[in-house]
Amino acid sequence: MRLLAVADALSVSQRGEGTPDASARASPDMKRIIVLALLAVAGCNGDWRSRAIDESEALVRRQVKEPSLKFSSVQFVGDSSTGQTCGYFEWQNPGIGIAKVRFISFIDGAGGQNPYIDDPSAPYPRIKSDFELNWRTQCLELGYHE
């Protein structure tokens, strides 16, 4: 197990020639603590992405005033300070039926212009052709897979 090797390496003192001193190896309890700490750090790293997706979906629900929206193909692209959530939601559109609508929700809030929704009645973006540009540059070119 790689984590045990890392835990062992972290707890071993080095001799002058760079080989581990066998007498300085960590006890099994110390290895467990180090492995658990490494797992906790690794596990926390992905939480912000799922939290960002959940927050984006809640923001879209509030914007379109529909708490029961169904989302699909939702992905987070970018990093934790300048990334965005991109995806689709299904919306019951009167006279048309169910429509699949794209959205982009910027993690930094986009200066209050969040979320961008690919729908003529959505407040952002104000110039509707801007959505296509943002979808391409902020989602597709940054790793979103349709």
Phi, psi and chi 1 to 4 in degrees:
 res  aa     phi    psi   chi1   chi2   chi3   chi4
   1 MET       -  128.3 -178.9  174.6 -163.2      -
   2 ARG   -63.6  -36.8  -67.6 -177.4  104.0  167.0
   3 LEU   -64.8  -35.6  -74.5  175.9      -      -
   4 LEU   -64.6  -38.5  -74.0  177.1      -      -
   5 ALA   -65.0  -40.6      -      -      -      -
   6 VAL   -65.0  -44.3  170.3      -      -      -
   7 ALA   -60.8  -41.8      -      -      -      -
   8 ASP   -63.0  -44.2 -143.2   17.0      -      -
   9 ALA   -65.3  -36.4      -      -      -      -
  10 LEU   -69.7  -24.9  -71.2  173.1      -      -
  11 SER  -105.4    8.3   62.8      -      -      -
  12 VAL  -104.1  132.8  171.2      -      -      -
  13 SER   -83.5  153.9   65.7      -      -      -
  14 GLN  -104.7  138.8  -61.6  -71.3  -32.8      -
  15 ARG   -82.7  172.8  -80.3 -166.2 -114.6  140.2
  16 GLY   -54.4  -38.4      -      -      -      -
  17 GLU   -85.9    6.4   60.2  -89.3    2.1      -
  18 GLY    87.5   12.1      -      -      -      -
  19 THR  -103.2  146.6   57.9      -      -      -
  20 PRO   -63.1  142.3  -16.4   26.8      -      -
  21 ASP   -86.0  112.6 -179.4   -3.1      -      -
  22 ALA   -58.3  -31.0      -      -      -      -
  23 SER   -73.8  -14.3   65.2      -      -      -
  24 ALA   -99.3    6.6      -      -      -      -
  25 ARG   -63.0  150.4  -68.7 -157.1 -178.1  -90.0
  26 ALA   -71.5  149.7      -      -      -      -
  27 SER   -69.2  161.4   69.8      -      -      -
  28 PRO   -56.6  -36.7  -26.3   34.1      -      -
  29 ASP   -65.2  -41.4  -71.5  -23.8      -      -
  30 MET   -65.8  -39.1  179.7   59.4  111.0      -
  31 LYS   -61.5  -43.4  -77.5 -175.7 -172.7  179.5
  32 ARG   -60.7  -43.0  -80.3 -170.9 -149.9  103.9
  33 ILE   -63.4  -43.8  -68.9  170.2      -      -
  34 ILE   -65.8  -42.6  -67.6  171.7      -      -
  35 VAL   -62.5  -44.6  167.9      -      -      -
  36 LEU   -63.0  -39.0  -70.5  173.3      -      -
  37 ALA   -64.9  -42.2      -      -      -      -
  38 LEU   -64.5  -40.3  -70.3  170.5      -      -
  39 LEU   -64.6  -39.8  -74.9  172.5      -      -
  40 ALA   -63.8  -43.6      -      -      -      -
  41 VAL   -64.5  -44.1  168.9      -      -      -
  42 ALA   -64.8  -39.1      -      -      -      -
  43 GLY   -67.9  -34.7      -      -      -      -
  44 CYS   -70.8  -25.9  -68.9      -      -      -
  45 ASN   -61.1  -36.2 -157.8   15.3      -      -
  46 GLY   -87.5  -13.6      -      -      -      -
  47 ASP   -61.1  -36.9  -75.6  -13.1      -      -
  48 TRP   -63.8  -32.9   65.5  -92.6      -      -
  49 ARG   -66.1  -49.1  -73.5 -178.8 -176.6  -90.8
  50 SER   -67.0  -34.4   58.8      -      -      -
  51 ARG   -66.1  -40.8 -165.4  169.4   40.2 -104.9
  52 ALA   -63.8  -39.8      -      -      -      -
  53 ILE   -65.2  -45.9  -71.6  172.2      -      -
  54 ASP   -59.7  -43.4  -69.5  -15.7      -      -
  55 GLU   -66.0  -37.5  -70.8  170.1    1.7      -
  56 SER   -65.3  -43.5  -65.2      -      -      -
  57 GLU   -63.0  -40.1  -70.4  177.0   -4.9      -
  58 ALA   -64.6  -39.1      -      -      -      -
  59 LEU   -63.9  -42.9 -171.0   62.4      -      -
  60 VAL   -65.3  -43.0  170.1      -      -      -
  61 ARG   -57.9  -43.3  -76.5 -174.6  172.9  102.3
  62 ARG   -65.8  -41.3  -79.7 -167.3  -55.1  -85.0
  63 GLN   -62.5  -43.7  179.7   70.0   46.7      -
  64 VAL   -92.9    1.0  -61.0      -      -      -
  65 LYS    56.0   46.4  -63.0  174.1  177.1   62.5
  66 GLU  -141.4   96.0 -178.9   56.1   57.3      -
  67 PRO   -68.1  -15.0   18.9  -25.3      -      -
  68 SER  -103.6   22.6   62.7      -      -      -
  69 LEU   -57.8  144.5  -73.5  178.3      -      -
  70 LYS  -105.2  128.4  -69.4 -175.3  173.0   66.1
  71 PHE  -104.0  152.1  -69.5   87.0      -      -
  72 SER  -147.1  155.8   63.8      -      -      -
  73 SER    51.0   38.6  -57.2      -      -      -
  74 VAL   -85.4  127.4  178.4      -      -      -
  75 GLN  -139.2  150.1  -60.8  167.8   33.9      -
  76 PHE  -103.6  129.6 -171.9   89.2      -      -
  77 VAL  -124.4  148.9  -66.3      -      -      -
  78 GLY    96.7 -161.7      -      -      -      -
  79 ASP  -111.2 -177.3   61.6   36.1      -      -
  80 SER   -73.9   -8.2   62.2      -      -      -
  81 SER  -113.6  -24.3   59.3      -      -      -
  82 THR  -130.7   14.0   61.9      -      -      -
  83 GLY   -82.6 -177.6      -      -      -      -
  84 GLN  -150.9  155.1   49.9  -82.2  -18.6      -
  85 THR   -99.3  130.1  -57.4      -      -      -
  86 CYS  -124.4  145.3  -55.2      -      -      -
  87 GLY   173.5 -164.7      -      -      -      -
  88 TYR  -127.1  154.3  -68.9   83.8      -      -
  89 PHE  -135.7  154.4   64.3   88.7      -      -
  90 GLU   -97.8  133.8  -69.3 -178.5    1.0      -
  91 TRP  -134.0  131.8 -166.1    7.5      -      -
  92 GLN   -77.3  107.0 -178.7   67.7   38.8      -
  93 ASN  -101.3  117.3 -162.9  -24.3      -      -
  94 PRO   -56.1  131.2  -18.6   28.2      -      -
  95 GLY    86.2  -19.7      -      -      -      -
  96 ILE  -111.3  -33.2  -62.7  173.4      -      -
  97 GLY   102.4 -152.1      -      -      -      -
  98 ILE   -79.9  127.4  -65.3  177.3      -      -
  99 ALA  -118.0  140.4      -      -      -      -
 100 LYS   -92.6  121.3  -98.9 -174.5  113.6  169.3
 101 VAL  -118.7  134.1 -178.8      -      -      -
 102 ARG   -83.5  151.8  -62.3 -179.9  -64.8 -178.9
 103 PHE  -145.6  156.1   74.3   93.2      -      -
 104 ILE  -133.1  130.4  -53.3  168.0      -      -
 105 SER  -125.5  116.4  176.8      -      -      -
 106 PHE   -84.4  132.8  -61.9   92.2      -      -
 107 ILE   -65.6  -27.5 -161.2  165.5      -      -
 108 ASP   -87.2    3.8   64.9    0.6      -      -
 109 GLY    88.2   -9.7      -      -      -      -
 110 ALA    52.2   39.0      -      -      -      -
 111 GLY    61.7   31.6      -      -      -      -
 112 GLY    87.6   -4.5      -      -      -      -
 113 GLN   -98.0   60.2  -61.2 -178.8    7.8      -
 114 ASN  -129.9  141.7 -138.7    8.4      -      -
 115 PRO   -86.3  161.7   32.8  -34.9      -      -
 116 TYR   -85.4  128.8  -84.8   31.0      -      -
 117 ILE  -126.9  131.9  -62.7  176.1      -      -
 118 ASP   -81.4   70.0 -170.8   16.2      -      -
 119 ASP  -151.1  135.3  179.0   65.0      -      -
 120 PRO   -58.7  -27.1  -20.2   28.5      -      -
 121 SER   -86.5   -7.3   64.7      -      -      -
 122 ALA   -73.6  143.9      -      -      -      -
 123 PRO   -71.3  -26.8   21.8  -28.5      -      -
 124 TYR  -130.6  140.5  -57.5  110.1      -      -
 125 PRO   -73.4  151.5   27.9  -32.0      -      -
 126 ARG   -66.3  -41.5  -67.5 -160.9 -167.4  -70.8
 127 ILE   -92.7  110.8  -59.2  169.2      -      -
 128 LYS   -63.5  -28.0  -63.1  -50.9  169.6 -170.0
 129 SER   -67.8  -18.8   60.2      -      -      -
 130 ASP   -65.1  -26.8  -74.9   -6.4      -      -
 131 PHE   -61.9  -45.5 -173.7   89.9      -      -
 132 GLU   -59.4  -42.8 -162.0   58.7   47.2      -
 133 LEU   -62.9  -46.2  174.5   65.1      -      -
 134 ASN   -64.5  -39.8  -83.2  -76.0      -      -
 135 TRP   -59.8  -44.3 -176.4 -100.7      -      -
 136 ARG   -68.5  -49.4 -178.4  174.6   49.3   79.4
 137 THR   -81.3  -32.3   60.1      -      -      -
 138 GLN   -97.9  -14.8  -58.4  -60.0  -47.2      -
 139 CYS  -118.3  -67.2  -63.9      -      -      -
 140 LEU   -61.1  -47.9  -61.8  176.4      -      -
 141 GLU   -72.5  -14.0  -69.4  178.1    4.7      -
 142 LEU  -102.6   10.2  -64.9  177.7      -      -
 143 GLY   115.0    0.8      -      -      -      -
 144 TYR   -68.2  133.0  179.2   84.3      -      -
 145 HIS  -113.1  119.3  -58.4  -72.9      -      -
 146 GLU   -81.2      -  -69.4 -167.4   87.1      -
